[in-house]
Amino acid sequence: MDPLNVAMLLVLAGAAAYVQTLTGFAFGLLMMGGIGILGLLPLPEAAVIVSILTVVNATQVLARGWRNVAWSEFRLAIGASLLLVVLGYFMLEWLADANLDGLRLLLGAVIVGASIQLILQPHPLPNRSSSGSFVLVGALGGFLGGMFSTAGPPLIYHFYRQPLPAAAIRDTLVLIFGVNALFRLSLVGLTGSFPYEASWWALLAAPVVTATTYAAKRWPPPFAVLTLRRVAFSLLLLSGVSLAAPAIWRLGFAAAA
């Protein structure tokens, strides 16, 4: 990447980490959507960068928060999640080689769906959901994590509906995301397709992520978190539509031809 693209990547990483720290959501989606729109890197390489930065963020958060983890719910979700990471990863590799527009359309649809979820306020349930529901959302999150390193949407909505302390929900999700990301990175390495150049960009962005995470905690913005959620919703919706619309046009044109 040229210096301008590197600068855009760092700004994008910092903005995504800032939003994630304040809302608990959207880091991977904002990174993947921004990289896809700007064309900074191929999507498989972008997913590696997001995975590395997710591990960095998880390490930072769990250094103090590991005691809050809801271990029972974590164990239910993580097994199915890791299994589906494998399927999602190979699906990404196949689409990247065979149907790039289909891949962009799928990513755009995921981002649009997540943007709608971001604006919703899940209401806590009176009782804990069934064990099978944690396995199901773990599997769905793992599939998205394997494809785009964005396991959040199904897991976040489900966990925030549970009658658990907010700190337990947050740190359990962070641990799931971190383990998923580390497993995905191992999978990329084992298949011999690890993009080492992309890892350097991730390491370059890591201090930016750490600094903006600290800044968001130390100096939160002078407006309500709900306002920030609405801004993030708008950004995600715009990026999702921007990714999906050209792909729909090209796929429709190809089908008509």
Buried (B, 14 or more C-beta within 10 A) or exposed (E): EEEEBBEBBBEBBBBBBBBBBBBBBBBBBBBBBBBBBEEBBBBBBBBBBBBBBBBBBBEBBBEEBEEBBBEEBBEBBBBBBBBBBBBBBBBBBEBBEEBBBBBBBBBBBBBBBBBEBBBEEEEEEEEBBEEEBBBBBBBBBBBBBBBBBBBBBBBBBBBBBBEBEEEBBBBBBBBBBBBBBBBBBEBBEEEEEBBEEBBEBBEBBBEBBBEBBEBBEEEEEEEEEEEBBEBBBEBBBBBBBBBBEBBBEBBEEEEEE
